[in-house]
Amino acid sequence: MGIGSNIKGLREDRKYTQEQVADALGVSFQAVSSWERDEYKPDTEKLIRLAEFFDVSVSAIAEEKSNAFKTKEAIYDWEHMKTYVKTTARNFKLPNTLKAVDYAIKAHEGQSRKHSSIPYIYHPLNLACHALSMGIVDDAVIAACLLHDVIEDCSVKLDDLPVDDEIKGLVSLLSCEKTNDQNRKEIISSYYEAISGNPKASLIKCMDRCNNLTTMPWGLSRDRIYRMIKETEEYYPVLLKTIKDTTEYNNAAWLLKYQMESMLDIYKRLL
């Protein structure tokens, strides 16, 4: 696949017409059509603007895909993860987790992970399974993993959650208010500072970041990837220290730090 096929694939994946792409770039739809047919190639400026429009890296448009590996968007089926979490919750008597599973599935119904067709519920279930795989069988932690995004993404209120006050407190800490270019630094700094004071919230946020790092190749732009790397390096060492200083989370701290730093190193080399 050449540049033309890449442009056409991105356009069709996002359900844009040639006219919409042309309007966004200030060119004619005939120009877009000629790019997609590989009759002409967009110049460097247009490549950059195409990447910004589709929110992908320039390489996602410019590189040949004939030797590309086949990749998986999801490793585990979310319904299998749901069954595992619910079975574990019953076996270990985790009442809040049992209520949180069904609530999260309903709250995130119809939502997908960014730039993919994967149901969004895959993400909170992945966090819950991540915690359980590290031997953390804590009702508050698992339930908060499942509910950590519902306030931000599902238009529900904290008091609506069918869980106890400790879990509501964790979800509140993990919910970040909307930011813009002017206030982002101040809000994000306060957000991570508050989380760092709570070992359980720090644990969940680090698992959340590990999972989100795995989704960066799904089509994030180079600038977005760069921002995620810088944010991880700036704020997550403090969260990891909070986890490490909590005796029952010592092993989790090592595993999360290893996973996070390994992934960051891979992305830096690829960039």
ABEGO torsion letter per residue (X at the ends): XBAAAAAAAAAAAAGBBAAAAAAAAGBBAAAAAAAAAGABBBBAAAAAAAAAAAGBBAAAAABBAAABBBBBABABBAAAAAAAAAAAAAAAGBAAAAAAAAAAAAAABGBBBBGBABBAAAAAAAAAAAAAAAGBBBAAAAAAAAAAAAAAAAGBBAAABABBAAAAAAAAAABBBBBBAAAAAAAAAAAAAAAAABAAAAAAAAAAAAAAAAAAAAGBBAAAAAAAAAAAAAAAAAAAAAAAABAAAAAAAAAAAAAAAAAAAAAAAAX
